Amino acid sequence: MSQARYTREDATPPAGGRTFDADLNFLVRWAGPLGLVARAMLAYIFIVEGVGKIAGYSGVASYMQAHDVDGRLLPLVIVTELGGGLLVLFGLKTRWAAIALFGFCVLTALFFHTASDQAVELQKNVAMAGGFLTLAICGPGPWSLDTWRGRAV
C-alpha cells in the first residue's frame, strides 16, 4: 500500500518555470504541523461528544432508543467517538480509526439525520465521513505517532 510522501523535492516547480500550483508548495513544506492541525480539527468533535455522552449517559441512551437504536450500543458509541477521536488526534493507528469514524459518520447520518429538519446535520456527517476517508487513504502525515513508530523500528 502506498503512502503519501512529504518531501521538499516534491515542493519544487518542474524544470522550465513556475506552475500555477507552485503557489501551494508551502503546504508540502508545512505538511507536518498542518496535518496535525487537520487531525485535531477532525478529532475535536468526537472527543467532546464522547465525553458528553459519558456525562449524559441515560439521556443519550433514551435518545438512541427513540430512534430505534438499542441503547446498549452506547458504550460502543462512546469508545468509537472518544477512542477514535484520540487515536486520530495523536496519529496512532490513524487509518483504522479513520475507517471506524468514517463508518460511524455514515451510520449516524442514516439513523439519526434523515428527517427534513436534519439536513445540516446530515450534510455535516457526510462531509466528516469524506474527511475521514481521505485520512484513511493518505495517512496521518509526518507529525504522528504512526510515523514516529515507523522510524523507531
Beta strands, then each sheet from edge to edge (+ up, - down):
end
